[in-house]
Amino acid sequence: MTDGSDAAPSPKPPLSEWETLAALHTQLEAELFSLNKAVLLNALALAGVTHVIVTFDGFGDSGQIEECRSRGR
């Protein structure tokens, strides 16, 4: 007995393509974080800021910054 279906299953992208894109995303995210960190710290140093104090309220995936203070030279 046959199932009577002549339709071929729809093609799916290979998992390796997804893994390649995920690895590229992770690499780009790390590079961008590094660049942004360098630019931010440089800007703070040029402005004479030596300390930044951030008050955070929340935990896990939820929460927000309540207050941000800075001290300079």
VEXDREN-2710 file (C-alpha; in Angstrom, 1 decimal):
% VEXDREN-2710
k/r/px/py/pz
1/MET/0.0/0.0/0.0
2/THR/1.2/3.5/-0.8
3/ASP/0.5/6.8/0.8
4/GLY/-0.7/8.3/-2.5
5/SER/1.4/11.4/-1.9
6/ASP/3.4/12.7/-4.9
7/ALA/4.5/15.9/-3.3
8/ALA/8.1/16.1/-2.2
9/PRO/8.7/17.6/1.3
10/SER/9.5/21.2/1.2
11/PRO/13.3/21.9/1.2
12/LYS/14.7/23.2/4.5
13/PRO/18.0/25.1/4.8
14/PRO/20.8/23.0/6.1
15/LEU/21.5/23.4/9.8
16/SER/25.1/24.1/9.0
17/GLU/24.1/27.4/7.3
18/TRP/22.2/28.4/10.5
19/GLU/25.2/27.5/12.6
20/THR/27.5/29.6/10.3
21/LEU/25.2/32.6/10.6
22/ALA/24.9/32.2/14.4
23/ALA/28.7/32.1/14.7
24/LEU/29.1/35.1/12.5
25/HIS/26.5/37.0/14.7
26/THR/28.4/36.1/17.8
27/GLN/31.7/37.2/16.4
28/LEU/30.2/40.5/15.2
29/GLU/28.5/41.1/18.5
30/ALA/31.8/40.6/20.4
31/GLU/33.7/43.0/18.0
32/LEU/31.0/45.6/18.3
33/PHE/31.0/45.3/22.1
34/SER/34.7/45.8/22.2
35/LEU/34.6/48.8/19.9
36/ASN/31.8/50.4/21.8
37/LYS/33.5/49.9/25.2
38/ALA/36.7/51.5/23.9
39/VAL/34.8/54.5/22.5
40/LEU/32.8/54.9/25.7
41/LEU/35.8/54.7/28.0
42/ASN/37.8/57.1/25.9
43/ALA/34.9/59.6/25.9
44/LEU/34.6/59.4/29.7
45/ALA/38.4/59.8/30.1
46/LEU/38.4/62.8/27.8
47/ALA/35.6/64.3/29.9
48/GLY/37.7/63.8/33.1
49/VAL/35.3/61.2/34.5
50/THR/37.1/58.8/36.8
51/HIS/34.2/56.9/38.4
52/VAL/30.7/56.0/37.3
53/ILE/28.1/54.7/39.8
54/VAL/25.0/53.1/38.4
55/THR/22.1/52.1/40.7
56/PHE/20.1/49.2/39.2
57/ASP/16.8/47.9/40.4
58/GLY/15.7/44.4/39.4
59/PHE/17.1/41.0/38.7
60/GLY/17.3/38.4/36.0
61/ASP/15.9/39.6/32.7
62/SER/13.9/42.5/34.2
63/GLY/14.9/45.7/35.8
64/GLN/16.1/49.2/34.9
65/ILE/18.8/51.8/35.8
66/GLU/17.4/54.0/38.6
67/GLU/20.3/56.5/38.8
68/CYS/23.7/57.1/37.2
69/ARG/26.3/59.4/38.8
70/SER/29.8/60.2/37.8
71/ARG/32.8/61.7/39.5
72/GLY/35.7/63.5/37.9
73/ARG/39.2/64.6/38.8
END
